[in-house]
Amino acid sequence: MALKKKAQQPKSVLNRRARFDYELGDEIVAGVVLTGPEVRAARDGHVQLKGAYVTIRDDELWLNNASFSLKLNQKGQAGARSIDTTARKLLASRKQIDTLTLRKKEGLSIVPTKLLTSGKFIKLVIALGKGKKRYDKRETIKRRDLEREANRQMKH
């Protein structure tokens, strides 16, 4: 009996921009309410978290502005996709939502950092972050360039 090879699936989708724009703190793993085509897009890695954010409405967490590239099943159009950015509900415990609400009132933002697709369920890692100023971002770029240059010097 031959074993089937599974297609290489990305384990997670990262939001690299969040680390640059925010000083991130506590992280929480929350579930995401998705439909079938959205799950397929997430497992295939057709999700973009750049520019996405989390809001609290009616004591519930909502993921806004995350782009899911959904496959359209139309005859004659191979590989046709549409981009969906509607708000999606996040599943977290009442205690976690209450602590996030308190921290949000202190002026912190709730930012999605990673979409985990490796297990049975699709989960979203969200973090509390304080927005960086422009000079902090320049300092980050400068430090990264210095580290890169030092690594080059070490190789030679």
C-alpha positions as semicolon CSV with decimal commas, in nm:
position;residue;x (nm);y (nm);z (nm)
1;M;0,000;0,000;0,000
2;A;0,156;0,324;-0,114
3;L;0,152;0,626;0,115
4;K;0,015;0,949;-0,023
5;K;0,244;1,249;-0,013
6;K;0,091;1,551;0,152
7;A;0,142;1,883;-0,021
8;Q;0,381;2,115;0,159
9;Q;0,163;2,352;0,360
10;P;0,290;2,656;0,543
11;K;0,277;2,609;0,919
12;S;0,192;2,974;0,980
13;V;0,137;3,308;0,811
14;L;0,343;3,587;0,969
15;N;0,270;3,956;1,003
16;R;0,626;4,088;0,978
17;R;0,508;4,447;0,963
18;A;0,363;4,421;1,316
19;R;0,709;4,367;1,467
20;F;0,835;4,677;1,286
21;D;0,541;4,908;1,365
22;Y;0,478;4,805;1,728
23;E;0,665;4,716;2,043
24;L;0,488;4,388;2,114
25;G;0,408;4,255;2,459
26;D;0,177;3,979;2,585
27;E;0,054;3,726;2,328
28;I;-0,274;3,538;2,324
29;V;-0,374;3,250;2,096
30;A;-0,736;3,279;1,979
31;G;-0,947;3,070;1,746
32;V;-1,094;3,217;1,426
33;V;-1,447;3,161;1,293
34;L;-1,405;3,079;0,922
35;T;-1,609;2,930;0,639
36;G;-1,490;2,644;0,417
37;P;-1,327;2,852;0,139
38;E;-1,157;3,072;0,401
39;V;-1,010;2,764;0,571
40;R;-0,880;2,640;0,235
41;A;-0,720;2,980;0,166
42;A;-0,557;2,980;0,511
43;R;-0,418;2,628;0,473
44;D;-0,280;2,717;0,127
45;G;-0,115;3,030;0,268
46;H;-0,331;3,276;0,074
47;V;-0,382;3,507;0,372
48;Q;-0,225;3,845;0,437
49;L;-0,222;4,001;0,785
50;K;-0,042;4,321;0,685
51;G;-0,258;4,612;0,796
52;A;-0,491;4,388;0,997
53;Y;-0,603;4,481;1,347
54;V;-0,828;4,349;1,623
55;T;-1,121;4,541;1,773
56;I;-1,352;4,473;2,065
57;R;-1,725;4,506;1,988
58;D;-2,001;4,392;2,224
59;D;-1,744;4,212;2,443
60;E;-1,623;4,006;2,145
61;L;-1,295;4,014;1,953
62;W;-1,310;4,084;1,578
63;L;-1,030;4,055;1,322
64;N;-1,054;4,341;1,071
65;N;-0,882;4,403;0,738
66;A;-0,720;4,058;0,702
67;S;-0,710;3,958;0,333
68;F;-0,823;3,606;0,245
69;S;-0,773;3,519;-0,123
70;L;-1,067;3,288;-0,190
71;K;-1,083;3,046;-0,483
72;L;-1,377;3,101;-0,717
73;N;-1,533;2,783;-0,852
74;Q;-1,641;2,912;-1,190
75;K;-1,634;2,708;-1,505
76;G;-1,376;2,821;-1,759
77;Q;-1,170;3,028;-1,514
78;A;-0,882;2,822;-1,381
79;G;-0,732;2,960;-1,061
80;A;-0,966;3,260;-1,035
81;R;-0,956;3,422;-0,690
82;S;-1,136;3,700;-0,507
83;I;-1,004;3,892;-0,208
84;D;-1,227;3,904;0,100
85;T;-1,152;4,146;0,387
86;T;-1,468;4,118;0,596
87;A;-1,447;4,113;0,976
88;R;-1,409;3,771;1,137
89;K;-1,494;3,677;1,493
90;L;-1,214;3,556;1,721
91;L;-1,270;3,296;1,992
92;A;-1,109;3,368;2,327
93;S;-1,203;3,312;2,689
94;R;-1,397;3,577;2,882
95;K;-1,096;3,634;3,111
96;Q;-0,866;3,699;2,813
97;I;-1,115;3,940;2,654
98;D;-1,152;4,131;2,982
99;T;-0,775;4,171;3,022
100;L;-0,745;4,286;2,660
101;T;-1,023;4,540;2,716
102;L;-0,843;4,682;3,020
103;R;-0,509;4,704;2,837
104;K;-0,675;4,864;2,534
105;K;-0,811;5,140;2,759
106;E;-0,450;5,206;2,866
107;G;-0,368;5,299;2,507
108;L;-0,228;4,973;2,371
109;S;-0,327;4,823;2,034
110;I;-0,423;4,462;1,966
111;V;-0,228;4,337;1,665
112;P;-0,242;3,998;1,488
113;T;0,110;3,857;1,455
114;K;0,069;3,499;1,328
115;L;-0,194;3,270;1,176
116;L;-0,131;2,909;1,282
117;T;-0,260;2,643;1,041
118;S;-0,062;2,337;1,149
119;G;-0,320;2,166;1,370
120;K;-0,682;2,069;1,337
121;F;-0,800;2,423;1,406
122;I;-0,688;2,756;1,261
123;K;-0,563;2,987;1,536
124;L;-0,450;3,347;1,542
125;V;-0,175;3,478;1,768
126;I;-0,258;3,832;1,878
127;A;-0,033;4,060;2,080
128;L;-0,067;4,381;2,271
129;G;0,151;4,648;2,116
130;K;0,249;5,007;2,166
131;G;0,297;5,197;1,841
132;K;0,652;5,300;1,755
133;K;0,740;5,653;1,658
134;R;0,923;5,728;1,334
135;Y;1,258;5,774;1,513
136;D;1,218;5,433;1,681
137;K;1,164;5,275;1,339
138;R;1,477;5,444;1,200
139;E;1,672;5,316;1,499
140;T;1,545;4,962;1,432
141;I;1,656;4,985;1,068
142;K;1,998;5,117;1,170
143;R;2,048;4,839;1,429
144;R;1,944;4,574;1,175
145;D;2,192;4,709;0,918
146;L;2,474;4,711;1,175
147;E;2,399;4,350;1,272
148;R;2,392;4,246;0,907
149;E;2,727;4,418;0,845
150;A;2,880;4,252;1,153
151;N;2,762;3,911;1,031
152;R;2,924;3,976;0,693
153;Q;3,251;4,068;0,862
154;M;3,241;3,751;1,071
155;K;3,199;3,534;0,759
156;H;3,506;3,682;0,588
